[in-house]
Amino acid sequence: MPRRALLAASLAAGLTQALPLAAFEIQGEPKVAFIYAATARDGGWNEALDNARMAVEAQLGLEIATVESVPEEATALKNAVDLFTGRGFNVIVATGYGYSEGVLEAAKAHPDVAFVNASGATNAANLEGFYTRTYQGWYLAGMAAGATSESGKIGIIAGFPVGVVNWDVNAFALGAQAVNPEVETTVVYTNSWWDPVKEGEVAQALLDQGVDVIGNNLSSAAPFIAAEKAGAKSVGFQLDMSQHAPEGHLTSVVFHWDEYLVPTLAALQDGSWEPSEWGAFPGMADGTVGITPLSDDVPDEVKAQIEETAEAIKAGTFEVFAGPVVAQDGTVVVPEGEVLDDGGLWGMEFLVEGVKGTLN
């Protein structure tokens, strides 16, 4: 389903310097509503956000309203927002990139209402888009994959070739190369956010090519089931996916959206919320993304290396895309001594050396 495509050129340029806007205050106590594009308990993207909603309720004592299956198009979103604001709701949490323009229009139409949007590409004085540095978790997962692959071939199934997906693919490959420099990573883009049949077919094709670790950057259980049946390893995303592959699952890169939403809504409660001009972009240091406990199949020495790397990422002493970073065609895209900035991350339109596949 639609979720992660912040690729607008203006956003990519601006994220290098995210500045706070003036503090925004709502009138009265927060009355919060979540808007989902599909079912809230979808086993992936929405469910991770819905888990955060429940954490907000528990930690802040709020009762949050929800509406599901609101299409990511302007009229449907406007109707949902108008319904809530007409009933006195003053905080709207939208949950998808496809809502970006509609949420911006709603923020303009309701300047006294606070809006936040997961993977949103628009921001305003009363609106903040937010996402997290998923590439950090995928680098760690790649280390586990590289250490456990016997064939030296790993694969990753992804949705669309946009920056916020490409950084996961590249980080997965770079993490694997950190423990096995000769490892080959194959990426296949399904050009869909949700297609279990196609994802299963792609997984089987990768397995037939000798891939023995499959990372799934999407929500379907199909790739895990295929990997498990073949005796291969797997890596999940969004939620802990180990239930789908209890024998071969190495780890999952997981969201902890409560680490953003709880303090954000607490700030709205006390009148101190300052939405960023370019949106919020937290990472492992903020607790918004991480990995699940590693499988026993990961060697102890690699587990220790992964833990050390995770701590360095949190401390800011290790950067996944520190140079030299070399693209498939041999071009140096990040020189030695430099680090890819946030604008470069959002606009990432290359695959790193050691990756098989194309951006289509």
NUTI-645738 format. One record per residue (C-alpha): residue number from 1; residue in three letters; x negated, y negated, z. Coordinates in Angstrom, 1 decimal, always signed. Layout:
% NUTI-645738
    nr   rest        X        Y        Z
   NUM    ala        X        Y        Z
...
***
This chain:
% NUTI-645738
    nr   rest        X        Y        Z
     1    met     +0.0     +0.0     +0.0
     2    pro     -1.2     -3.6     -0.5
     3    arg     -3.6     -4.6     +2.3
     4    arg     -7.1     -5.9     +1.6
     5    ala     -7.8     -8.1     -1.3
     6    leu     -9.1    -11.5     -0.2
     7    leu    -10.8    -12.4     -3.4
     8    ala     -9.6    -16.0     -4.2
     9    ala    -12.7    -17.9     -5.3
    10    ser    -12.0    -20.8     -3.0
    11    leu    -11.8    -18.5     +0.0
    12    ala    -15.1    -16.7     -1.0
    13    ala    -16.8    -20.1     -1.3
    14    gly    -15.4    -21.4     +1.9
    15    leu    -16.0    -18.5     +4.2
    16    thr    -19.7    -19.4     +4.5
    17    gln    -18.6    -22.1     +7.0
    18    ala    -15.4    -21.3     +8.9
    19    leu    -14.4    -24.3    +10.8
    20    pro    -11.6    -24.6    +13.4
    21    leu     -8.6    -26.7    +12.7
    22    ala     -7.0    -28.8    +15.5
    23    ala     -5.4    -26.9    +18.3
    24    phe     -1.8    -25.9    +17.4
    25    glu     +0.9    -25.7    +20.0
    26    ile     +4.3    -23.9    +19.7
    27    gln     +7.3    -25.2    +21.5
    28    gly     +8.3    -23.1    +24.5
    29    glu     +7.2    -19.5    +25.2
    30    pro     +6.1    -17.3    +22.3
    31    lys     +8.9    -15.5    +20.5
    32    val     +7.1    -13.1    +18.2
    33    ala     +8.1    -11.2    +15.1
    34    phe     +6.1     -8.7    +12.9
    35    ile     +6.9     -8.3     +9.2
    36    tyr     +5.9     -5.1     +7.5
    37    ala     +5.9     -4.3     +3.8
    38    ala     +6.7     -0.6     +4.5
    39    thr     +7.5     +1.6     +7.5
    40    ala     +5.6     +0.5    +10.6
    41    arg     +4.5     +4.1    +11.4
    42    asp     +3.0     +4.8     +8.0
    43    gly     +0.0     +6.8     +9.2
    44    gly     -2.5     +4.1     +8.1
    45    trp     -2.6     +0.4     +7.6
    46    asn     +0.8     -0.6     +9.1
    47    glu     +0.5     +1.9    +12.0
    48    ala     -2.8     +0.4    +13.0
    49    leu     -1.2     -3.0    +13.2
    50    asp     +1.9     -1.6    +14.9
    51    asn     -0.4     -0.1    +17.6
    52    ala     -1.7     -3.6    +18.2
    53    arg     +1.8     -4.9    +18.4
    54    met     +2.5     -2.5    +21.3
    55    ala     -0.7     -3.5    +23.0
    56    val     +0.3     -7.1    +22.8
    57    glu     +3.6     -6.3    +24.4
    58    ala     +2.0     -4.3    +27.2
    59    gln     -0.8     -6.8    +27.9
    60    leu     +1.0    -10.1    +27.5
    61    gly     +4.5     -9.0    +28.6
    62    leu     +6.1    -10.0    +25.3
    63    glu     +9.0     -8.4    +23.6
    64    ile     +8.3     -8.4    +19.8
    65    ala    +10.8     -8.1    +17.1
    66    thr    +10.0     -6.2    +13.9
    67    val    +11.3     -5.8    +10.4
    68    glu    +10.1     -3.1     +8.0
    69    ser    +10.0     -2.6     +4.2
    70    val    +10.0     -6.3     +3.3
    71    pro     +8.6     -6.4     -0.3
    72    glu     +5.5     -8.5     -0.8
    73    glu     +7.2    -11.1     -3.0
    74    ala     +8.2    -14.6     -2.1
    75    thr    +12.0    -14.4     -1.9
    76    ala    +12.1    -11.3     +0.3
    77    leu     +9.5    -12.8     +2.7
    78    lys    +11.3    -16.1     +2.8
    79    asn    +14.5    -14.4     +3.7
    80    ala    +12.8    -12.5     +6.6
    81    val    +11.0    -15.6     +7.9
    82    asp    +14.2    -17.7     +7.7
    83    leu    +16.1    -15.1     +9.6
    84    phe    +13.6    -15.1    +12.4
    85    thr    +13.0    -18.8    +12.6
    86    gly    +16.8    -19.4    +12.5
    87    arg    +17.0    -17.3    +15.7
    88    gly    +14.3    -19.3    +17.5
    89    phe    +11.2    -17.2    +16.7
    90    asn     +8.1    -19.3    +16.8
    91    val     +5.3    -16.9    +16.0
    92    ile     +5.4    -14.8    +12.8
    93    val     +2.8    -12.0    +12.2
    94    ala     +2.7    -10.9     +8.6
    95    thr     +0.8     -7.8     +7.6
    96    gly     -0.5     -7.9     +4.1
    97    tyr     -2.5     -9.7     +1.4
    98    gly     +0.6     -9.7     -0.8
    99    tyr     +2.3    -12.1     +1.6
   100    ser     -0.4    -14.7     +1.4
   101    glu     +1.3    -17.3     -0.9
   102    gly     +4.7    -16.7     +0.7
   103    val     +3.4    -17.1     +4.2
   104    leu     +1.7    -20.4     +3.2
   105    glu     +5.0    -21.7     +1.8
   106    ala     +6.7    -20.6     +5.0
   107    ala     +4.1    -22.3     +7.1
   108    lys     +4.7    -25.5     +5.2
   109    ala     +8.4    -25.2     +5.5
   110    his     +8.2    -24.4     +9.3
   111    pro     +5.4    -26.6    +10.6
   112    asp     +6.4    -25.9    +14.2
   113    val     +6.0    -22.2    +13.8
   114    ala     +2.7    -20.3    +14.1
   115    phe     +1.8    -17.7    +11.4
   116    val     -1.0    -15.1    +11.2
   117    asn     -1.4    -12.7     +8.4
   118    ala     -3.5     -9.5     +8.3
   119    ser     -5.8     -9.6     +5.2
   120    gly     -4.1    -12.9     +4.3
   121    ala     -5.9    -15.2     +1.9
   122    thr     -4.3    -18.4     +2.9
   123    asn     -4.7    -20.7     +5.9
   124    ala     -3.2    -23.9     +7.2
   125    ala     -2.9    -26.0    +10.4
   126    asn     -0.3    -23.4    +11.6
   127    leu     -1.5    -20.4     +9.7
   128    glu     -4.5    -18.1    +10.0
   129    gly     -5.4    -15.1     +7.8
   130    phe     -7.4    -12.4     +9.5
   131    tyr     -9.4     -9.4     +8.6
   132    thr    -12.4     -7.5    +10.0
   133    arg    -15.9     -6.5     +8.9
   134    thr    -15.0     -2.9     +8.0
   135    tyr    -18.3     -2.5     +6.2
   136    gln    -20.1     -2.3     +9.5
   137    gly    -18.1     +0.9    +10.5
   138    trp    -18.5     +2.3     +7.0
   139    tyr    -22.3     +2.0     +7.2
   140    leu    -22.3     +4.0    +10.4
   141    ala    -20.0     +6.6     +8.8
   142    gly    -22.3     +6.8     +5.8
   143    met    -25.2     +7.7     +8.2
   144    ala    -23.1    +10.6     +9.4
   145    ala    -22.3    +11.6     +5.9
   146    gly    -25.8    +11.5     +4.7
   147    ala    -27.1    +13.5     +7.6
   148    thr    -24.5    +16.3     +7.1
   149    ser    -24.4    +16.7     +3.4
   150    glu    -26.2    +19.9     +2.2
   151    ser    -25.8    +19.2     -1.5
   152    gly    -27.1    +15.6     -1.3
   153    lys    -23.8    +14.5     -2.9
   154    ile    -21.2    +12.5     -1.1
   155    gly    -18.1    +10.7     -2.4
   156    ile    -15.7     +8.0     -1.5
   157    ile    -12.1     +7.4     -2.8
   158    ala    -11.1     +3.8     -2.9
   159    gly     -8.1     +1.7     -4.0
   160    phe     -9.0     -1.3     -6.2
   161    pro    -12.5     -2.6     -7.0
   162    val    -12.3     -5.9     -5.1
   163    gly    -14.8     -7.3     -2.7
   164    val    -13.3     -6.2     +0.5
   165    val    -13.2     -2.6     -0.8
   166    asn    -16.6     -2.7     -2.6
   167    trp    -18.3     -3.7     +0.6
   168    asp    -17.0     -0.5     +2.2
   169    val    -18.2     +1.6     -0.7
   170    asn    -21.7     +0.0     -0.7
   171    ala    -22.0     +0.2     +3.0
   172    phe    -21.1     +3.9     +3.0
   173    ala    -23.8     +4.5     +0.4
   174    leu    -26.5     +2.4     +2.2
   175    gly    -25.8     +4.1     +5.5
   176    ala    -26.2     +7.5     +3.9
   177    gln    -29.4     +6.4     +2.3
   178    ala    -30.8     +5.2     +5.6
   179    val    -31.0     +8.9     +6.8
   180    asn    -31.3    +10.6     +3.4
   181    pro    -32.9     +8.3     +0.7
   182    glu    -32.2    +10.7     -2.1
   183    val    -28.4    +11.1     -1.4
   184    glu    -26.1    +10.3     -4.3
   185    thr    -22.8     +8.6     -3.6
   186    thr    -19.9     +8.8     -6.2
   187    val    -17.0     +6.4     -6.0
   188    val    -13.7     +6.7     -7.7
   189    tyr    -11.1     +3.9     -7.6
   190    thr     -7.5     +5.0     -7.9
   191    asn     -6.2     +1.5     -8.7
   192    ser     -3.5     +2.1     -6.1
   193    trp     -3.2     +1.6     -2.4
   194    trp     -1.0     +4.6     -2.0
   195    asp     -0.9     +7.6     -4.3
   196    pro     -1.3    +10.9     -2.4
   197    val     -1.1    +13.1     -5.5
   198    lys     -3.8    +11.1     -7.3
   199    glu     -6.0    +10.9     -4.2
   200    gly     -5.7    +14.7     -3.8
   201    glu     -6.7    +15.2     -7.4
   202    val     -9.6    +12.8     -7.2
   203    ala    -10.8    +14.6     -4.0
   204    gln    -10.7    +18.0     -5.8
   205    ala    -12.6    +16.6     -8.8
   206    leu    -15.3    +15.3     -6.5
   207    leu    -15.5    +18.7     -4.7
   208    asp    -15.8    +20.4     -8.1
   209    gln    -18.8    +18.2     -8.9
   210    gly    -20.6    +19.4     -5.8
   211    val    -19.7    +16.6     -3.4
   212    asp    -19.5    +18.1     +0.2
   213    val    -18.6    +14.9     +2.2
   214    ile    -15.6    +12.9     +1.1
   215    gly    -14.8     +9.4     +2.5
   216    asn    -11.3     +8.2     +2.1
   217    asn    -10.9     +4.5     +2.1
   218    leu     -7.1     +4.9     +1.8
   219    ser     -4.3     +6.2     +4.0
   220    ser     -3.2     +9.5     +2.4
   221    ala     -3.9    +12.8     +4.1
   222    ala     -4.5    +14.6     +0.8
   223    pro     -8.3    +14.1     +0.5
   224    phe     -8.8    +15.4     +4.0
   225    ile     -6.7    +18.5     +3.3
   226    ala     -8.6    +19.2     +0.1
   227    ala    -12.0    +18.8     +1.8
   228    glu    -10.9    +21.0     +4.7
   229    lys     -9.7    +23.7     +2.4
   230    ala    -13.0    +23.6     +0.5
   231    gly    -15.1    +23.7     +3.7
   232    ala    -16.4    +20.2     +3.1
   233    lys    -16.7    +17.3     +5.5
   234    ser    -14.7    +14.1     +5.5
   235    val    -14.6    +10.6     +6.8
   236    gly    -11.3     +8.7     +7.5
   237    phe    -10.2     +5.1     +7.6
   238    gln     -7.7     +2.8     +9.5
   239    leu     -6.7     +5.4    +12.1
   240    asp     -8.3     +8.5    +13.5
   241    met     -7.7    +11.0    +10.6
   242    ser     -9.2    +14.1    +12.3
   243    gln     -5.8    +15.7    +12.7
   244    his     -5.8    +16.3     +9.0
   245    ala     -9.2    +18.0     +9.0
   246    pro     -9.9    +19.4    +12.4
   247    glu    -12.9    +21.5    +11.4
   248    gly    -14.7    +19.2     +9.0
   249    his    -13.9    +15.6    +10.0
   250    leu    -17.0    +13.7    +10.9
   251    thr    -15.6    +10.4    +12.1
   252    ser    -13.1     +7.7    +11.1
   253    val    -13.6     +4.0    +10.7
   254    val    -10.7     +2.5    +12.7
   255    phe     -9.1     -0.8    +13.3
   256    his     -8.5     -2.3    +16.7
   257    trp     -6.3     -5.2    +15.8
   258    asp     -5.3     -5.8    +19.4
   259    glu     -8.8     -7.2    +20.0
   260    tyr     -7.7    -10.1    +17.6
   261    leu     -4.0    -10.3    +18.3
   262    val     -4.0    -10.2    +22.1
   263    pro     -6.4    -13.2    +22.5
   264    thr     -4.7    -15.0    +19.6
   265    leu     -1.2    -14.7    +21.1
   266    ala     -2.6    -15.5    +24.5
   267    ala     -4.0    -18.7    +23.1
   268    leu     -0.6    -19.5    +21.6
   269    gln     +0.9    -19.0    +25.1
   270    asp     -1.4    -21.5    +26.7
   271    gly     -1.6    -24.0    +23.9
   272    ser     -5.3    -23.5    +23.0
   273    trp     -4.9    -21.7    +19.6
   274    glu     -7.2    -23.2    +17.0
   275    pro     -6.7    -21.5    +13.6
   276    ser     -9.9    -21.4    +11.4
   277    glu     -9.8    -23.3     +8.2
   278    trp    -11.0    -20.2     +6.4
   279    gly     -9.4    -17.5     +8.4
   280    ala    -10.7    -15.2    +11.1
   281    phe    -13.4    -12.7    +10.3
   282    pro    -14.3    -10.7    +13.5
   283    gly    -16.3     -7.5    +13.5
   284    met    -17.8     -4.8    +15.7
   285    ala    -19.1     -7.4    +18.1
   286    asp    -15.5     -8.5    +18.7
   287    gly    -14.2     -4.9    +19.0
   288    thr    -11.8     -5.2    +15.9
   289    val    -13.5     -2.3    +14.1
   290    gly    -15.4     +0.8    +15.1
   291    ile    -15.8     +4.5    +14.6
   292    thr    -14.2     +7.5    +16.4
   293    pro    -16.5     +9.9    +18.3
   294    leu    -18.8    +11.7    +16.0
   295    ser    -18.4    +15.4    +15.1
   296    asp    -20.7    +18.0    +16.6
   297    asp    -21.8    +18.6    +13.0
   298    val    -23.8    +15.4    +13.2
   299    pro    -27.3    +16.1    +14.5
   300    asp    -28.1    +14.7    +17.9
   301    glu    -31.0    +12.6    +16.6
   302    val    -28.7    +11.0    +14.0
   303    lys    -26.0    +10.4    +16.6
   304    ala    -28.6     +8.5    +18.6
   305    gln    -29.7     +6.6    +15.5
   306    ile    -26.1     +5.7    +14.7
   307    glu    -25.5     +4.5    +18.3
   308    glu    -28.7     +2.4    +18.2
   309    thr    -27.6     +0.9    +14.8
   310    ala    -24.1     +0.1    +16.2
   311    glu    -25.6     -1.7    +19.2
   312    ala    -27.9     -3.7    +16.8
   313    ile    -24.9     -4.7    +14.7
   314    lys    -23.0     -5.9    +17.7
   315    ala    -26.1     -7.8    +18.9
   316    gly    -26.6     -9.4    +15.5
   317    thr    -30.0     -8.0    +15.1
   318    phe    -29.1     -5.7    +12.2
   319    glu    -27.2     -6.7     +9.0
   320    val    -25.8     -4.1     +6.6
   321    phe    -26.5     -6.3     +3.6
   322    ala    -29.9     -7.7     +4.5
   323    gly    -32.3     -7.8     +1.6
   324    pro    -33.6     -6.3     -0.5
   325    val    -30.3     -5.0     -1.8
   326    val    -30.4     -3.7     -5.3
   327    ala    -27.5     -3.1     -7.7
   328    gln    -26.9     -0.1     -9.9
   329    asp    -28.6     -1.8    -12.9
   330    gly    -31.7     -2.6    -10.9
   331    thr    -30.9     -6.3    -10.3
   332    val    -31.9     -7.6     -6.9
   333    val    -28.7     -9.1     -5.6
   334    val    -30.0     -9.9     -2.1
   335    pro    -33.7    -10.7     -2.0
   336    glu    -36.1     -9.6     +0.7
   337    gly    -35.7    -11.8     +3.8
   338    glu    -32.2    -12.9     +3.0
   339    val    -28.7    -11.7     +4.2
   340    leu    -25.6    -11.7     +2.0
   341    asp    -23.4    -14.5     +3.4
   342    asp    -19.6    -14.2     +3.9
   343    gly    -18.8    -15.8     +0.6
   344    gly    -20.9    -13.2     -1.1
   345    leu    -19.2    -10.4     +0.9
   346    trp    -15.7    -11.5     -0.2
   347    gly    -16.8    -11.9     -3.8
   348    met    -18.8     -8.7     -4.0
   349    glu    -18.6     -7.5     -7.6
   350    phe    -21.5     -4.9     -7.7
   351    leu    -22.3     -1.4     -6.6
   352    val    -25.6     -0.7     -5.0
   353    glu    -28.4     +1.5     -6.4
   354    gly    -27.6     +5.2     -5.7
   355    val    -23.9     +4.9     -6.4
   356    lys    -22.3     +6.6     -9.3
   357    gly    -19.1     +5.1    -10.7
   358    thr    -17.9     +1.9    -12.2
   359    leu    -15.9     -1.1    -11.0
   360    asn    -12.6     -0.2    -12.7
***
